[in-house]
Amino acid sequence: MSDVRGVAVTGRQQKRVRGGGRVRSAVLWEALRTVLGRITPEAGSRDVVDVGGGTGGFAVPLAELGHRVTVVDANPDALAALERRAAESGVRVRAVQGDAVDLPDLLGPDAADLVLCHSVLEYVDDPGAAMAALTGAVRPGGSVSVLVAGQVAAALHRAVAGHFDDARRVLTDPAGRWGEGDRMPRRFTRETLSALVRGAGLRVAELHGVRIFADLVPSGLLDGDDAEALIALESVAAVHPVLRDLATQLHLVADKPAG
Ligand SMILES: C[S@@+](CC[C@H](N)C(=O)[O-])C[C@H]1O[C@@H](n2cnc3c(N)ncnc32)[C@H](O)[C@@H]1O
């Protein structure tokens, strides 16, 4: 994370991801660019599997960058939207309907250099089983990119909104939920996410906090003249040992040992 100006969305993606979306996703794209450059030393396209990739918010830009992308998602409507989005962008993304835990049956072993699992582990029945399946789909020497909702941030956000009982419940509930009205089934801390990944036999390589300040400041600042400064701040804070734990989303890159 040395290049604080670095935002990996370039060209067509840069034009499309504007304002708040660009600020919120800058750290994540920078991390993805880094891992894609690292997992295979020689230049070239990689096999990427996006589990729960939905309508292609990550898959289509990655295909535009030249990678061979497969999306596995349980929702056929999301896959139909993905196919439309890919066609509009002039790229091919393979769409496979199925459950994350069935990944080995759907794709076979060692199918990908990089497996993405972004905003999905919060919803699956068994996160441990899903992580084991993701791991099976990664080639030795490849990586997994996992993005999840942060438990600590949820407590902060509820407290700032004046919901102090909710904030207390988020911190004490094992699933990190604030009550029956909470639509998020599960949240993670750095510790619970790292344990999940290690339990699947992966080595934690990097952990980033995504959206540390972007969800706390007035939303108008995300589109204004200060957006670049905020991106630079998010980029530095993403790897700060204290601040990263306060992020709305926790992003973890884990490697599968080679051989
Ligand atoms: C919040 S969306 C995230 C979409 C995308 N990954 C992103 O970050 O923009 C969650 C996606 O996970 C999919 N999903 C939920 N449970 C799943 C499961 N058990 N197996 C496969 N996909 C699942 C949903 O259909 C949905 O498309």
The ligand as an SDF file (V2000), in Angstrom:
LIG
                    3D

 27 29  0  0  0  0  0  0  0  0999 V2000
  -24.2950   -8.5120   -1.2350 C   0  0  0  0  0  0  0  0  0  0  0  0
  -24.1820   -9.3790   -2.7420 S   0  0  0  0  0  0  0  0  0  0  0  0
  -22.4750   -9.1320   -3.1610 C   0  0  0  0  0  0  0  0  0  0  0  0
  -22.2440   -9.1300   -4.6460 C   0  0  0  0  0  0  0  0  0  0  0  0
  -20.7870   -8.9060   -5.0750 C   0  0  0  0  0  0  0  0  0  0  0  0
  -19.9050   -9.9240   -4.5270 N   0  0  0  0  0  0  0  0  0  0  0  0
  -20.3100   -7.5370   -4.6860 C   0  0  0  0  0  0  0  0  0  0  0  0
  -19.4710   -7.4300   -3.7720 O   0  0  0  0  0  0  0  0  0  0  0  0
  -20.7740   -6.5680   -5.2780 O   0  0  0  0  0  0  0  0  0  0  0  0
  -24.1990  -11.0700   -2.2060 C   0  0  0  0  0  0  0  0  0  0  0  0
  -24.2260  -12.0420   -3.3510 C   0  0  0  0  0  0  0  0  0  0  0  0
  -23.9440  -13.3380   -2.8350 O   0  0  0  0  0  0  0  0  0  0  0  0
  -24.8290  -14.2750   -3.4250 C   0  0  0  0  0  0  0  0  0  0  0  0
  -24.9210  -15.4130   -2.4900 N   0  0  0  0  0  0  0  0  0  0  0  0
  -25.4520  -15.4160   -1.2420 C   0  0  0  0  0  0  0  0  0  0  0  0
  -25.3250  -16.6360   -0.6890 N   0  0  0  0  0  0  0  0  0  0  0  0
  -24.6760  -17.4050   -1.5930 C   0  0  0  0  0  0  0  0  0  0  0  0
  -24.2260  -18.7560   -1.5930 C   0  0  0  0  0  0  0  0  0  0  0  0
  -24.4390  -19.5600   -0.5290 N   0  0  0  0  0  0  0  0  0  0  0  0
  -23.5850  -19.2360   -2.6770 N   0  0  0  0  0  0  0  0  0  0  0  0
  -23.3990  -18.4220   -3.7730 C   0  0  0  0  0  0  0  0  0  0  0  0
  -23.7960  -17.1420   -3.8210 N   0  0  0  0  0  0  0  0  0  0  0  0
  -24.4200  -16.6330   -2.7430 C   0  0  0  0  0  0  0  0  0  0  0  0
  -26.1170  -13.4960   -3.6240 C   0  0  0  0  0  0  0  0  0  0  0  0
  -26.9430  -14.0920   -4.6030 O   0  0  0  0  0  0  0  0  0  0  0  0
  -25.5770  -12.1420   -4.0420 C   0  0  0  0  0  0  0  0  0  0  0  0
  -25.4170  -12.0390   -5.4270 O   0  0  0  0  0  0  0  0  0  0  0  0
  1  2  1  0
  2  3  1  0
  2 10  1  0
  3  4  1  0
  4  5  1  0
  5  6  1  0
  5  7  1  0
  7  8  2  0
  7  9  1  0
 10 11  1  0
 11 12  1  0
 11 26  1  0
 12 13  1  0
 13 14  1  0
 13 24  1  0
 14 15  1  0
 14 23  1  0
 15 16  2  0
 16 17  1  0
 17 18  1  0
 17 23  2  0
 18 19  1  0
 18 20  2  0
 20 21  1  0
 21 22  2  0
 22 23  1  0
 24 25  1  0
 24 26  1  0
 26 27  1  0
M  CHG  2   2   1   9  -1
M  END
$$$$
